[in-house]
Amino acid sequence: MTHFLVTDDNPDGRRLEEILAMVRGDLIKRAVLIVDDDRPEARKVLANNVQIMSMLGECIALAEENSTVLAKAFGPSRTGEPRIGNG
């Protein structure tokens, strides 16, 4: 099973969009630390991280859409009852 996401085995897990937002937040904090470093390596890492943050934003939006679709179609999740798929 998963280590981070909410499941019956991991009821204290988080929703995917929450985990992705936390990762994006960590990248933002790192970017702040290197934004004034003019070395080429720092510039490249910063540029890559900006792209990653953009991609994470898109992923967060998709994960939020999944949550909305599932809630609208099947209501809130209930322990022990998967809303889709085989439990």
PDB file with SEQRES, HELIX, SHEET and CRYST1 records, atoms N, CA, C and O in Angstrom:
SEQRES   1 A   87  MET THR HIS PHE LEU VAL THR ASP ASP ASN PRO ASP GLY          
SEQRES   2 A   87  ARG ARG LEU GLU GLU ILE LEU ALA MET VAL ARG GLY ASP          
SEQRES   3 A   87  LEU ILE LYS ARG ALA VAL LEU ILE VAL ASP ASP ASP ARG          
SEQRES   4 A   87  PRO GLU ALA ARG LYS VAL LEU ALA ASN ASN VAL GLN ILE          
SEQRES   5 A   87  MET SER MET LEU GLY GLU CYS ILE ALA LEU ALA GLU GLU          
SEQRES   6 A   87  ASN SER THR VAL LEU ALA LYS ALA PHE GLY PRO SER ARG          
SEQRES   7 A   87  THR GLY GLU PRO ARG ILE GLY ASN GLY                          
HELIX    1 AA1 LEU A   16  ILE A   34  1                                  19    
HELIX    2 AA2 PRO A   40  PHE A   74  1                                  35    
CRYST1    1.000    1.000    1.000  90.00  90.00  90.00 P 1           1          
ATOM      1  N   MET A   1       0.823  -1.192   0.000  1.00  0.00           N  
ATOM      2  CA  MET A   1       0.000   0.000   0.000  1.00  0.00           C  
ATOM      3  C   MET A   1       0.869   1.258   0.000  1.00  0.00           C  
ATOM      4  O   MET A   1       2.097   1.182   0.030  1.00  0.00           O  
ATOM      5  N   THR A   2       0.219   2.392  -0.034  1.00  0.00           N  
ATOM      6  CA  THR A   2       0.947   3.653  -0.094  1.00  0.00           C  
ATOM      7  C   THR A   2       1.464   4.065   1.278  1.00  0.00           C  
ATOM      8  O   THR A   2       0.943   3.639   2.309  1.00  0.00           O  
ATOM      9  N   HIS A   3       2.475   4.883   1.273  1.00  0.00           N  
ATOM     10  CA  HIS A   3       3.062   5.377   2.515  1.00  0.00           C  
ATOM     11  C   HIS A   3       2.474   6.723   2.924  1.00  0.00           C  
ATOM     12  O   HIS A   3       2.471   7.063   4.107  1.00  0.00           O  
ATOM     13  N   PHE A   4       1.983   7.485   1.966  1.00  0.00           N  
ATOM     14  CA  PHE A   4       1.614   8.870   2.214  1.00  0.00           C  
ATOM     15  C   PHE A   4       0.129   9.166   2.048  1.00  0.00           C  
ATOM     16  O   PHE A   4      -0.411  10.029   2.740  1.00  0.00           O  
ATOM     17  N   LEU A   5      -0.528   8.469   1.150  1.00  0.00           N  
ATOM     18  CA  LEU A   5      -1.920   8.764   0.826  1.00  0.00           C  
ATOM     19  C   LEU A   5      -2.882   8.099   1.807  1.00  0.00           C  
ATOM     20  O   LEU A   5      -2.550   7.094   2.435  1.00  0.00           O  
ATOM     21  N   VAL A   6      -4.069   8.670   1.927  1.00  0.00           N  
ATOM     22  CA  VAL A   6      -5.100   8.096   2.784  1.00  0.00           C  
ATOM     23  C   VAL A   6      -5.552   6.767   2.198  1.00  0.00           C  
ATOM     24  O   VAL A   6      -5.923   6.689   1.027  1.00  0.00           O  
ATOM     25  N   THR A   7      -5.520   5.734   3.011  1.00  0.00           N  
ATOM     26  CA  THR A   7      -6.055   4.422   2.677  1.00  0.00           C  
ATOM     27  C   THR A   7      -6.625   3.834   3.961  1.00  0.00           C  
ATOM     28  O   THR A   7      -6.468   4.413   5.036  1.00  0.00           O  
ATOM     29  N   ASP A   8      -7.287   2.683   3.850  1.00  0.00           N  
ATOM     30  CA  ASP A   8      -7.764   2.010   5.056  1.00  0.00           C  
ATOM     31  C   ASP A   8      -6.605   1.656   5.974  1.00  0.00           C  
ATOM     32  O   ASP A   8      -6.724   1.727   7.197  1.00  0.00           O  
ATOM     33  N   ASP A   9      -5.471   1.269   5.368  1.00  0.00           N  
ATOM     34  CA  ASP A   9      -4.292   0.927   6.164  1.00  0.00           C  
ATOM     35  C   ASP A   9      -3.565   2.159   6.681  1.00  0.00           C  
ATOM     36  O   ASP A   9      -2.770   2.062   7.616  1.00  0.00           O  
ATOM     37  N   ASN A  10      -3.827   3.311   6.087  1.00  0.00           N  
ATOM     38  CA  ASN A  10      -3.163   4.552   6.471  1.00  0.00           C  
ATOM     39  C   ASN A  10      -4.207   5.675   6.593  1.00  0.00           C  
ATOM     40  O   ASN A  10      -4.201   6.612   5.795  1.00  0.00           O  
ATOM     41  N   PRO A  11      -5.098   5.582   7.586  1.00  0.00           N  
ATOM     42  CA  PRO A  11      -6.168   6.579   7.698  1.00  0.00           C  
ATOM     43  C   PRO A  11      -5.668   7.987   8.008  1.00  0.00           C  
ATOM     44  O   PRO A  11      -6.391   8.962   7.804  1.00  0.00           O  
ATOM     45  N   ASP A  12      -4.445   8.096   8.494  1.00  0.00           N  
ATOM     46  CA  ASP A  12      -3.890   9.415   8.797  1.00  0.00           C  
ATOM     47  C   ASP A  12      -3.114  10.001   7.625  1.00  0.00           C  
ATOM     48  O   ASP A  12      -2.469  11.039   7.768  1.00  0.00           O  
ATOM     49  N   GLY A  13      -3.170   9.348   6.474  1.00  0.00           N  
ATOM     50  CA  GLY A  13      -2.485   9.849   5.294  1.00  0.00           C  
ATOM     51  C   GLY A  13      -3.118  11.138   4.799  1.00  0.00           C  
ATOM     52  O   GLY A  13      -4.067  11.652   5.390  1.00  0.00           O  
ATOM     53  N   ARG A  14      -2.582  11.642   3.720  1.00  0.00           N  
ATOM     54  CA  ARG A  14      -3.052  12.904   3.149  1.00  0.00           C  
ATOM     55  C   ARG A  14      -3.566  12.687   1.739  1.00  0.00           C  
ATOM     56  O   ARG A  14      -3.277  11.674   1.102  1.00  0.00           O  
ATOM     57  N   ARG A  15      -4.337  13.664   1.262  1.00  0.00           N  
ATOM     58  CA  ARG A  15      -4.791  13.632  -0.126  1.00  0.00           C  
ATOM     59  C   ARG A  15      -3.602  13.982  -1.018  1.00  0.00           C  
ATOM     60  O   ARG A  15      -2.684  14.691  -0.606  1.00  0.00           O  
ATOM     61  N   LEU A  16      -3.638  13.476  -2.236  1.00  0.00           N  
ATOM     62  CA  LEU A  16      -2.543  13.696  -3.178  1.00  0.00           C  
ATOM     63  C   LEU A  16      -2.243  15.178  -3.368  1.00  0.00           C  
ATOM     64  O   LEU A  16      -1.081  15.585  -3.367  1.00  0.00           O  
ATOM     65  N   GLU A  17      -3.285  15.980  -3.529  1.00  0.00           N  
ATOM     66  CA  GLU A  17      -3.061  17.406  -3.759  1.00  0.00           C  
ATOM     67  C   GLU A  17      -2.369  18.069  -2.570  1.00  0.00           C  
ATOM     68  O   GLU A  17      -1.610  19.022  -2.750  1.00  0.00           O  
ATOM     69  N   GLU A  18      -2.621  17.580  -1.365  1.00  0.00           N  
ATOM     70  CA  GLU A  18      -1.945  18.129  -0.184  1.00  0.00           C  
ATOM     71  C   GLU A  18      -0.455  17.806  -0.205  1.00  0.00           C  
ATOM     72  O   GLU A  18       0.378  18.660   0.100  1.00  0.00           O  
ATOM     73  N   ILE A  19      -0.129  16.577  -0.565  1.00  0.00           N  
ATOM     74  CA  ILE A  19       1.281  16.172  -0.616  1.00  0.00           C  
ATOM     75  C   ILE A  19       2.028  16.961  -1.690  1.00  0.00           C  
ATOM     76  O   ILE A  19       3.137  17.439  -1.457  1.00  0.00           O  
ATOM     77  N   LEU A  20       1.419  17.092  -2.858  1.00  0.00           N  
ATOM     78  CA  LEU A  20       2.056  17.844  -3.938  1.00  0.00           C  
ATOM     79  C   LEU A  20       2.251  19.311  -3.553  1.00  0.00           C  
ATOM     80  O   LEU A  20       3.274  19.910  -3.885  1.00  0.00           O  
ATOM     81  N   ALA A  21       1.274  19.887  -2.858  1.00  0.00           N  
ATOM     82  CA  ALA A  21       1.395  21.277  -2.414  1.00  0.00           C  
ATOM     83  C   ALA A  21       2.531  21.432  -1.399  1.00  0.00           C  
ATOM     84  O   ALA A  21       3.234  22.442  -1.404  1.00  0.00           O  
ATOM     85  N   MET A  22       2.709  20.439  -0.535  1.00  0.00           N  
ATOM     86  CA  MET A  22       3.812  20.496   0.428  1.00  0.00           C  
ATOM     87  C   MET A  22       5.159  20.445  -0.290  1.00  0.00           C  
ATOM     88  O   MET A  22       6.081  21.180   0.063  1.00  0.00           O  
ATOM     89  N   VAL A  23       5.272  19.578  -1.295  1.00  0.00           N  
ATOM     90  CA  VAL A  23       6.518  19.486  -2.062  1.00  0.00           C  
ATOM     91  C   VAL A  23       6.782  20.812  -2.779  1.00  0.00           C  
ATOM     92  O   VAL A  23       7.910  21.306  -2.787  1.00  0.00           O  
ATOM     93  N   ARG A  24       5.746  21.377  -3.374  1.00  0.00           N  
ATOM     94  CA  ARG A  24       5.907  22.672  -4.052  1.00  0.00           C  
ATOM     95  C   ARG A  24       6.355  23.750  -3.063  1.00  0.00           C  
ATOM     96  O   ARG A  24       7.212  24.573  -3.384  1.00  0.00           O  
ATOM     97  N   GLY A  25       5.779  23.742  -1.875  1.00  0.00           N  
ATOM     98  CA  GLY A  25       6.169  24.702  -0.845  1.00  0.00           C  
ATOM     99  C   GLY A  25       7.630  24.549  -0.445  1.00  0.00           C  
ATOM    100  O   GLY A  25       8.331  25.541  -0.246  1.00  0.00           O  
ATOM    101  N   ASP A  26       8.088  23.308  -0.329  1.00  0.00           N  
ATOM    102  CA  ASP A  26       9.497  23.076  -0.009  1.00  0.00           C  
ATOM    103  C   ASP A  26      10.407  23.596  -1.118  1.00  0.00           C  
ATOM    104  O   ASP A  26      11.459  24.172  -0.842  1.00  0.00           O  
ATOM    105  N   LEU A  27      10.003  23.394  -2.372  1.00  0.00           N  
ATOM    106  CA  LEU A  27      10.805  23.908  -3.488  1.00  0.00           C  
ATOM    107  C   LEU A  27      10.861  25.432  -3.477  1.00  0.00           C  
ATOM    108  O   LEU A  27      11.899  26.020  -3.780  1.00  0.00           O  
ATOM    109  N   ILE A  28       9.764  26.062  -3.135  1.00  0.00           N  
ATOM    110  CA  ILE A  28       9.747  27.525  -3.055  1.00  0.00           C  
ATOM    111  C   ILE A  28      10.733  27.994  -1.990  1.00  0.00           C  
ATOM    112  O   ILE A  28      11.485  28.944  -2.213  1.00  0.00           O  
ATOM    113  N   LYS A  29      10.732  27.339  -0.847  1.00  0.00           N  
ATOM    114  CA  LYS A  29      11.672  27.708   0.226  1.00  0.00           C  
ATOM    115  C   LYS A  29      13.115  27.539  -0.228  1.00  0.00           C  
ATOM    116  O   LYS A  29      13.962  28.374   0.091  1.00  0.00           O  
ATOM    117  N   ARG A  30      13.407  26.485  -0.960  1.00  0.00           N  
ATOM    118  CA  ARG A  30      14.768  26.282  -1.474  1.00  0.00           C  
ATOM    119  C   ARG A  30      15.124  27.337  -2.509  1.00  0.00           C  
ATOM    120  O   ARG A  30      16.252  27.828  -2.545  1.00  0.00           O  
ATOM    121  N   ALA A  31      14.160  27.680  -3.347  1.00  0.00           N  
ATOM    122  CA  ALA A  31      14.417  28.680  -4.388  1.00  0.00           C  
ATOM    123  C   ALA A  31      14.797  30.020  -3.772  1.00  0.00           C  
ATOM    124  O   ALA A  31      15.676  30.720  -4.275  1.00  0.00           O  
ATOM    125  N   VAL A  32      14.129  30.367  -2.684  1.00  0.00           N  
ATOM    126  CA  VAL A  32      14.438  31.633  -2.013  1.00  0.00           C  
ATOM    127  C   VAL A  32      15.892  31.647  -1.555  1.00  0.00           C  
ATOM    128  O   VAL A  32      16.544  32.691  -1.574  1.00  0.00           O  
ATOM    129  N   LEU A  33      16.392  30.499  -1.147  1.00  0.00           N  
ATOM    130  CA  LEU A  33      17.765  30.427  -0.651  1.00  0.00           C  
ATOM    131  C   LEU A  33      18.811  30.594  -1.749  1.00  0.00           C  
ATOM    132  O   LEU A  33      19.936  31.013  -1.474  1.00  0.00           O  
ATOM    133  N   ILE A  34      18.453  30.271  -2.983  1.00  0.00           N  
ATOM    134  CA  ILE A  34      19.459  30.331  -4.055  1.00  0.00           C  
ATOM    135  C   ILE A  34      19.184  31.424  -5.072  1.00  0.00           C  
ATOM    136  O   ILE A  34      19.936  31.562  -6.037  1.00  0.00           O  
ATOM    137  N   VAL A  35      18.125  32.205  -4.886  1.00  0.00           N  
ATOM    138  CA  VAL A  35      17.739  33.193  -5.884  1.00  0.00           C  
ATOM    139  C   VAL A  35      18.832  34.235  -6.140  1.00  0.00           C  
ATOM    140  O   VAL A  35      18.924  34.758  -7.250  1.00  0.00           O  
ATOM    141  N   ASP A  36      19.644  34.542  -5.161  1.00  0.00           N  
ATOM    142  CA  ASP A  36      20.699  35.552  -5.340  1.00  0.00           C  
ATOM    143  C   ASP A  36      22.061  34.959  -5.673  1.00  0.00           C  
ATOM    144  O   ASP A  36      23.054  35.684  -5.741  1.00  0.00           O  
ATOM    145  N   ASP A  37      22.116  33.650  -5.879  1.00  0.00           N  
ATOM    146  CA  ASP A  37      23.373  32.983  -6.234  1.00  0.00           C  
ATOM    147  C   ASP A  37      23.523  33.047  -7.754  1.00  0.00           C  
ATOM    148  O   ASP A  37      22.724  32.465  -8.488  1.00  0.00           O  
ATOM    149  N   ASP A  38      24.552  33.758  -8.219  1.00  0.00           N  
ATOM    150  CA  ASP A  38      24.725  33.974  -9.655  1.00  0.00           C  
ATOM    151  C   ASP A  38      25.562  32.910 -10.355  1.00  0.00           C  
ATOM    152  O   ASP A  38      25.821  33.013 -11.554  1.00  0.00           O  
ATOM    153  N   ARG A  39      25.980  31.908  -9.627  1.00  0.00           N  
ATOM    154  CA  ARG A  39      26.763  30.859 -10.283  1.00  0.00           C  
ATOM    155  C   ARG A  39      25.882  30.100 -11.272  1.00  0.00           C  
ATOM    156  O   ARG A  39      24.680  29.954 -11.051  1.00  0.00           O  
ATOM    157  N   PRO A  40      26.476  29.619 -12.357  1.00  0.00           N  
ATOM    158  CA  PRO A  40      25.689  28.921 -13.387  1.00  0.00           C  
ATOM    159  C   PRO A  40      24.940  27.708 -12.837  1.00  0.00           C  
ATOM    160  O   PRO A  40      23.815  27.429 -13.250  1.00  0.00           O  
ATOM    161  N   GLU A  41      25.556  27.002 -11.919  1.00  0.00           N  
ATOM    162  CA  GLU A  41      24.905  25.816 -11.349  1.00  0.00           C  
ATOM    163  C   GLU A  41      23.642  26.208 -10.577  1.00  0.00           C  
ATOM    164  O   GLU A  41      22.608  25.549 -10.683  1.00  0.00           O  
ATOM    165  N   ALA A  42      23.742  27.278  -9.809  1.00  0.00           N  
ATOM    166  CA  ALA A  42      22.581  27.742  -9.047  1.00  0.00           C  
ATOM    167  C   ALA A  42      21.485  28.234  -9.987  1.00  0.00           C  
ATOM    168  O   ALA A  42      20.304  27.979  -9.751  1.00  0.00           O  
ATOM    169  N   ARG A  43      21.869  28.934 -11.046  1.00  0.00           N  
ATOM    170  CA  ARG A  43      20.896  29.419 -12.030  1.00  0.00           C  
ATOM    171  C   ARG A  43      20.151  28.250 -12.678  1.00  0.00           C  
ATOM    172  O   ARG A  43      18.936  28.298 -12.866  1.00  0.00           O  
ATOM    173  N   LYS A  44      20.912  27.188 -13.017  1.00  0.00           N  
ATOM    174  CA  LYS A  44      20.295  26.019 -13.652  1.00  0.00           C  
ATOM    175  C   LYS A  44      19.344  25.317 -12.700  1.00  0.00           C  
ATOM    176  O   LYS A  44      18.232  24.950 -13.080  1.00  0.00           O  
ATOM    177  N   VAL A  45      19.787  25.131 -11.452  1.00  0.00           N  
ATOM    178  CA  VAL A  45      18.929  24.473 -10.458  1.00  0.00           C  
ATOM    179  C   VAL A  45      17.662  25.297 -10.228  1.00  0.00           C  
ATOM    180  O   VAL A  45      16.566  24.742 -10.139  1.00  0.00           O  
ATOM    181  N   LEU A  46      17.809  26.602 -10.134  1.00  0.00           N  
ATOM    182  CA  LEU A  46      16.654  27.469  -9.936  1.00  0.00           C  
ATOM    183  C   LEU A  46      15.697  27.379 -11.123  1.00  0.00           C  
ATOM    184  O   LEU A  46      14.485  27.273 -10.937  1.00  0.00           O  
ATOM    185  N   ALA A  47      16.231  27.422 -12.328  1.00  0.00           N  
ATOM    186  CA  ALA A  47      15.387  27.322 -13.523  1.00  0.00           C  
ATOM    187  C   ALA A  47      14.653  25.984 -13.568  1.00  0.00           C  
ATOM    188  O   ALA A  47      13.467  25.932 -13.893  1.00  0.00           O  
ATOM    189  N   ASN A  48      15.360  24.907 -13.241  1.00  0.00           N  
ATOM    190  CA  ASN A  48      14.715  23.590 -13.208  1.00  0.00           C  
ATOM    191  C   ASN A  48      13.615  23.549 -12.161  1.00  0.00           C  
ATOM    192  O   ASN A  48      12.528  23.028 -12.409  1.00  0.00           O  
ATOM    193  N   ASN A  49      13.906  24.105 -10.982  1.00  0.00           N  
ATOM    194  CA  ASN A  49      12.909  24.080  -9.912  1.00  0.00           C  
ATOM    195  C   ASN A  49      11.674  24.906 -10.265  1.00  0.00           C  
ATOM    196  O   ASN A  49      10.560  24.545  -9.885  1.00  0.00           O  
ATOM    197  N   VAL A  50      11.861  26.002 -10.981  1.00  0.00           N  
ATOM    198  CA  VAL A  50      10.716  26.795 -11.423  1.00  0.00           C  
ATOM    199  C   VAL A  50       9.838  25.965 -12.356  1.00  0.00           C  
ATOM    200  O   VAL A  50       8.611  26.001 -12.253  1.00  0.00           O  
ATOM    201  N   GLN A  51      10.460  25.221 -13.261  1.00  0.00           N  
ATOM    202  CA  GLN A  51       9.686  24.343 -14.151  1.00  0.00           C  
ATOM    203  C   GLN A  51       8.968  23.256 -13.368  1.00  0.00           C  
ATOM    204  O   GLN A  51       7.803  22.957 -13.630  1.00  0.00           O  
ATOM    205  N   ILE A  52       9.667  22.669 -12.410  1.00  0.00           N  
ATOM    206  CA  ILE A  52       9.060  21.621 -11.577  1.00  0.00           C  
ATOM    207  C   ILE A  52       7.868  22.177 -10.807  1.00  0.00           C  
ATOM    208  O   ILE A  52       6.827  21.525 -10.716  1.00  0.00           O  
ATOM    209  N   MET A  53       8.018  23.396 -10.245  1.00  0.00           N  
ATOM    210  CA  MET A  53       6.916  24.011  -9.507  1.00  0.00           C  
ATOM    211  C   MET A  53       5.707  24.238 -10.404  1.00  0.00           C  
ATOM    212  O   MET A  53       4.567  24.062  -9.974  1.00  0.00           O  
ATOM    213  N   SER A  54       5.954  24.627 -11.645  1.00  0.00           N  
ATOM    214  CA  SER A  54       4.863  24.804 -12.598  1.00  0.00           C  
ATOM    215  C   SER A  54       4.158  23.478 -12.872  1.00  0.00           C  
ATOM    216  O   SER A  54       2.929  23.412 -12.894  1.00  0.00           O  
ATOM    217  N   MET A  55       4.933  22.440 -13.077  1.00  0.00           N  
ATOM    218  CA  MET A  55       4.359  21.113 -13.309  1.00  0.00           C  
ATOM    219  C   MET A  55       3.583  20.627 -12.087  1.00  0.00           C  
ATOM    220  O   MET A  55       2.519  20.022 -12.217  1.00  0.00           O  
ATOM    221  N   LEU A  56       4.125  20.896 -10.903  1.00  0.00           N  
ATOM    222  CA  LEU A  56       3.410  20.521  -9.684  1.00  0.00           C  
ATOM    223  C   LEU A  56       2.079  21.252  -9.589  1.00  0.00           C  
ATOM    224  O   LEU A  56       1.087  20.675  -9.144  1.00  0.00           O  
ATOM    225  N   GLY A  57       2.047  22.513 -10.001  1.00  0.00           N  
ATOM    226  CA  GLY A  57       0.793  23.262 -10.015  1.00  0.00           C  
ATOM    227  C   GLY A  57      -0.242  22.581 -10.895  1.00  0.00           C  
ATOM    228  O   GLY A  57      -1.412  22.481 -10.525  1.00  0.00           O  
ATOM    229  N   GLU A  58       0.190  22.113 -12.062  1.00  0.00           N  
ATOM    230  CA  GLU A  58      -0.711  21.391 -12.962  1.00  0.00           C  
ATOM    231  C   GLU A  58      -1.167  20.078 -12.327  1.00  0.00           C  
ATOM    232  O   GLU A  58      -2.336  19.708 -12.435  1.00  0.00           O  
ATOM    233  N   CYS A  59      -0.254  19.382 -11.669  1.00  0.00           N  
ATOM    234  CA  CYS A  59      -0.594  18.122 -11.009  1.00  0.00           C  
ATOM    235  C   CYS A  59      -1.569  18.343  -9.859  1.00  0.00           C  
ATOM    236  O   CYS A  59      -2.493  17.554  -9.661  1.00  0.00           O  
ATOM    237  N   ILE A  60      -1.363  19.407  -9.109  1.00  0.00           N  
ATOM    238  CA  ILE A  60      -2.273  19.740  -8.004  1.00  0.00           C  
ATOM    239  C   ILE A  60      -3.673  19.982  -8.549  1.00  0.00           C  
ATOM    240  O   ILE A  60      -4.654  19.504  -7.980  1.00  0.00           O  
ATOM    241  N   ALA A  61      -3.769  20.716  -9.640  1.00  0.00           N  
ATOM    242  CA  ALA A  61      -5.075  20.992 -10.248  1.00  0.00           C  
ATOM    243  C   ALA A  61      -5.754  19.700 -10.690  1.00  0.00           C  
ATOM    244  O   ALA A  61      -6.959  19.538 -10.499  1.00  0.00           O  
ATOM    245  N   LEU A  62      -4.998  18.785 -11.274  1.00  0.00           N  
ATOM    246  CA  LEU A  62      -5.576  17.496 -11.688  1.00  0.00           C  
ATOM    247  C   LEU A  62      -6.037  16.677 -10.487  1.00  0.00           C  
ATOM    248  O   LEU A  62      -7.112  16.078 -10.517  1.00  0.00           O  
ATOM    249  N   ALA A  63      -5.229  16.650  -9.434  1.00  0.00           N  
ATOM    250  CA  ALA A  63      -5.600  15.901  -8.231  1.00  0.00           C  
ATOM    251  C   ALA A  63      -6.849  16.499  -7.586  1.00  0.00           C  
ATOM    252  O   ALA A  63      -7.718  15.763  -7.117  1.00  0.00           O  
ATOM    253  N   GLU A  64      -6.943  17.831  -7.559  1.00  0.00           N  
ATOM    254  CA  GLU A  64      -8.136  18.479  -7.022  1.00  0.00           C  
ATOM    255  C   GLU A  64      -9.360  18.140  -7.860  1.00  0.00           C  
ATOM    256  O   GLU A  64     -10.449  17.929  -7.327  1.00  0.00           O  
ATOM    257  N   GLU A  65      -9.171  18.088  -9.176  1.00  0.00           N  
ATOM    258  CA  GLU A  65     -10.277  17.720 -10.061  1.00  0.00           C  
ATOM    259  C   GLU A  65     -10.738  16.298  -9.772  1.00  0.00           C  
ATOM    260  O   GLU A  65     -11.939  16.028  -9.738  1.00  0.00           O  
ATOM    261  N   ASN A  66      -9.781  15.380  -9.561  1.00  0.00           N  
ATOM    262  CA  ASN A  66     -10.150  14.006  -9.212  1.00  0.00           C  
ATOM    263  C   ASN A  66     -10.983  13.967  -7.940  1.00  0.00           C  
ATOM    264  O   ASN A  66     -11.992  13.265  -7.876  1.00  0.00           O  
ATOM    265  N   SER A  67     -10.567  14.715  -6.933  1.00  0.00           N  
ATOM    266  CA  SER A  67     -11.305  14.745  -5.668  1.00  0.00           C  
ATOM    267  C   SER A  67     -12.719  15.273  -5.879  1.00  0.00           C  
ATOM    268  O   SER A  67     -13.676  14.755  -5.303  1.00  0.00           O  
ATOM    269  N   THR A  68     -12.842  16.307  -6.707  1.00  0.00           N  
ATOM    270  CA  THR A  68     -14.160  16.882  -6.992  1.00  0.00           C  
ATOM    271  C   THR A  68     -15.047  15.884  -7.723  1.00  0.00           C  
ATOM    272  O   THR A  68     -16.219  15.721  -7.383  1.00  0.00           O  
ATOM    273  N   VAL A  69     -14.483  15.213  -8.735  1.00  0.00           N  
ATOM    274  CA  VAL A  69     -15.251  14.225  -9.509  1.00  0.00           C  
ATOM    275  C   VAL A  69     -15.724  13.095  -8.598  1.00  0.00           C  
ATOM    276  O   VAL A  69     -16.891  12.708  -8.648  1.00  0.00           O  
ATOM    277  N   LEU A  70     -14.832  12.566  -7.771  1.00  0.00           N  
ATOM    278  CA  LEU A  70     -15.199  11.466  -6.886  1.00  0.00           C  
ATOM    279  C   LEU A  70     -16.252  11.881  -5.865  1.00  0.00           C  
ATOM    280  O   LEU A  70     -17.202  11.141  -5.613  1.00  0.00           O  
ATOM    281  N   ALA A  71     -16.085  13.058  -5.281  1.00  0.00           N  
ATOM    282  CA  ALA A  71     -17.053  13.523  -4.288  1.00  0.00           C  
ATOM    283  C   ALA A  71     -18.419  13.759  -4.925  1.00  0.00           C  
ATOM    284  O   ALA A  71     -19.450  13.436  -4.334  1.00  0.00           O  
ATOM    285  N   LYS A  72     -18.423  14.323  -6.131  1.00  0.00           N  
ATOM    286  CA  LYS A  72     -19.686  14.599  -6.814  1.00  0.00           C  
ATOM    287  C   LYS A  72     -20.393  13.312  -7.220  1.00  0.00           C  
ATOM    288  O   LYS A  72     -21.612  13.195  -7.090  1.00  0.00           O  
ATOM    289  N   ALA A  73     -19.624  12.354  -7.711  1.00  0.00           N  
ATOM    290  CA  ALA A  73     -20.221  11.112  -8.214  1.00  0.00           C  
ATOM    291  C   ALA A  73     -20.583  10.133  -7.103  1.00  0.00           C  
ATOM    292  O   ALA A  73     -21.596   9.439  -7.191  1.00  0.00           O  
ATOM    293  N   PHE A  74     -19.759  10.073  -6.060  1.00  0.00           N  
ATOM    294  CA  PHE A  74     -19.921   9.016  -5.068  1.00  0.00           C  
ATOM    295  C   PHE A  74     -20.027   9.506  -3.630  1.00  0.00           C  
ATOM    296  O   PHE A  74     -20.134   8.698  -2.708  1.00  0.00           O  
ATOM    297  N   GLY A  75     -19.999  10.812  -3.428  1.00  0.00           N  
ATOM    298  CA  GLY A  75     -20.061  11.350  -2.078  1.00  0.00           C  
ATOM    299  C   GLY A  75     -18.710  11.238  -1.384  1.00  0.00           C  
ATOM    300  O   GLY A  75     -17.718  10.839  -1.994  1.00  0.00           O  
ATOM    301  N   PRO A  76     -18.682  11.591  -0.110  1.00  0.00           N  
ATOM    302  CA  PRO A  76     -17.411  11.531   0.625  1.00  0.00           C  
ATOM    303  C   PRO A  76     -16.931  10.092   0.776  1.00  0.00           C  
ATOM    304  O   PRO A  76     -17.727   9.153   0.785  1.00  0.00           O  
ATOM    305  N   SER A  77     -15.623   9.938   0.893  1.00  0.00           N  
ATOM    306  CA  SER A  77     -15.089   8.589   1.077  1.00  0.00           C  
ATOM    307  C   SER A  77     -15.471   8.083   2.461  1.00  0.00           C  
ATOM    308  O   SER A  77     -15.610   8.852   3.412  1.00  0.00           O  
ATOM    309  N   ARG A  78     -15.638   6.753   2.546  1.00  0.00           N  
ATOM    310  CA  ARG A  78     -15.980   6.119   3.812  1.00  0.00           C  
ATOM    311  C   ARG A  78     -14.968   5.022   4.083  1.00  0.00           C  
ATOM    312  O   ARG A  78     -14.568   4.293   3.175  1.00  0.00           O  
ATOM    313  N   THR A  79     -14.565   4.913   5.310  1.00  0.00           N  
ATOM    314  CA  THR A  79     -13.586   3.899   5.694  1.00  0.00           C  
ATOM    315  C   THR A  79     -14.089   2.516   5.309  1.00  0.00           C  
ATOM    316  O   THR A  79     -15.226   2.150   5.604  1.00  0.00           O  
ATOM    317  N   GLY A  80     -13.224   1.751   4.646  1.00  0.00           N  
ATOM    318  CA  GLY A  80     -13.551   0.383   4.276  1.00  0.00           C  
ATOM    319  C   GLY A  80     -14.346   0.229   2.995  1.00  0.00           C  
ATOM    320  O   GLY A  80     -14.623  -0.894   2.575  1.00  0.00           O  
ATOM    321  N   GLU A  81     -14.723   1.345   2.357  1.00  0.00           N  
ATOM    322  CA  GLU A  81     -15.524   1.280   1.135  1.00  0.00           C  
ATOM    323  C   GLU A  81     -14.880   2.130   0.051  1.00  0.00           C  
ATOM    324  O   GLU A  81     -15.056   3.348   0.045  1.00  0.00           O  
ATOM    325  N   PRO A  82     -14.133   1.512  -0.875  1.00  0.00           N  
ATOM    326  CA  PRO A  82     -13.548   2.299  -1.951  1.00  0.00           C  
ATOM    327  C   PRO A  82     -14.637   2.886  -2.840  1.00  0.00           C  
ATOM    328  O   PRO A  82     -15.632   2.223  -3.132  1.00  0.00           O  
ATOM    329  N   ARG A  83     -14.448   4.120  -3.265  1.00  0.00           N  
ATOM    330  CA  ARG A  83     -15.441   4.754  -4.121  1.00  0.00           C  
ATOM    331  C   ARG A  83     -15.345   4.229  -5.554  1.00  0.00           C  
ATOM    332  O   ARG A  83     -16.355   4.139  -6.252  1.00  0.00           O  
ATOM    333  N   ILE A  84     -14.142   3.884  -5.988  1.00  0.00           N  
ATOM    334  CA  ILE A  84     -13.957   3.305  -7.322  1.00  0.00           C  
ATOM    335  C   ILE A  84     -12.893   2.232  -7.223  1.00  0.00           C  
ATOM    336  O   ILE A  84     -12.118   2.201  -6.267  1.00  0.00           O  
ATOM    337  N   GLY A  85     -12.855   1.371  -8.191  1.00  0.00           N  
ATOM    338  CA  GLY A  85     -11.865   0.303  -8.211  1.00  0.00           C  
ATOM    339  C   GLY A  85     -12.246  -0.846  -7.288  1.00  0.00           C  
ATOM    340  O   GLY A  85     -13.291  -0.837  -6.639  1.00  0.00           O  
ATOM    341  N   ASN A  86     -11.366  -1.824  -7.255  1.00  0.00           N  
ATOM    342  CA  ASN A  86     -11.589  -2.995  -6.400  1.00  0.00           C  
ATOM    343  C   ASN A  86     -10.835  -2.810  -5.103  1.00  0.00           C  
ATOM    344  O   ASN A  86      -9.621  -2.606  -5.112  1.00  0.00           O  
ATOM    345  N   GLY A  87     -11.528  -2.879  -4.008  1.00  0.00           N  
ATOM    346  CA  GLY A  87     -10.915  -2.703  -2.701  1.00  0.00           C  
ATOM    347  C   GLY A  87     -10.026  -3.815  -2.382  1.00  0.00           C  
ATOM    348  O   GLY A  87      -9.420  -3.833  -1.310  1.00  0.00           O  
TER     349      GLY A  87                                                      
END                                                                             
